Amino acid sequence: MLRARILAESLRPGAVLEVPDLRVARMWREDVSASAGPGQPPVWTLLDVEAPDERAGELADALAAAISAEGGWYADFRVGGDHVVVFAGRSFRYRRGDEPARAHVVGYGRSVGVPEHQLDWNG
């Protein structure tokens, strides 16, 4: 079972995230005013979602189509031994522990405006 955290504010207006078997396990709002990046709101709506592992590609594609290109947003999740990181229009999948691959994705995140302190995913 893959588990992901999606920030509602990261989705562009009008985007629809539709993946078979995706379910919301938990949802809450959090004041992140101390750590929000430029163009990011001070309060975020977080959704923890779950789906069968075989839906990983569909979820990555749906997120890549839904995440806003502005604001330095991304989503990430783990599936099996892999880590999937998704930006607007692009996703990466690499084996957890593969530091060169992780560094490549972090570099891409920097290039699209993800604040440095938000490039802290593990894996």
Steps between C-alpha positions, in 0.01 A plus 500: 500500500645834400449798724532861389446843646339753270469869574169629366658842443756344264230408249429751227148649486267274304723194537328170569696219663328176407675167556312170542526356851652821644358574842548781748619356830543829685450872433591806708605865478827634632653843553833491317557875493850454645609269217284584196701595194443797270158477337384237749210573737556504878242226568504166319236228464676164520351176375655164578387263227544128434476283191611155391863493382391426143340849485836676551543592133145627471538708816830647379344590163191651662708707740732620222193623313343661809788666690541870442814609315516810720601502864767229501258215572563127490353181644682182590424147607659161545404185320686180581870589510452804277447868571282698258527880489254691283515858374276684256530311172773263615560210736806307613523150641819364655610231744508622859860544606618588147670827597605606146140460379368684806751783442380528139137537615598754769682698229190493284292616798733796548471586131120526524502712814452257787635679809823342627354404838216311324743274308524277805321184394661177615584219265 
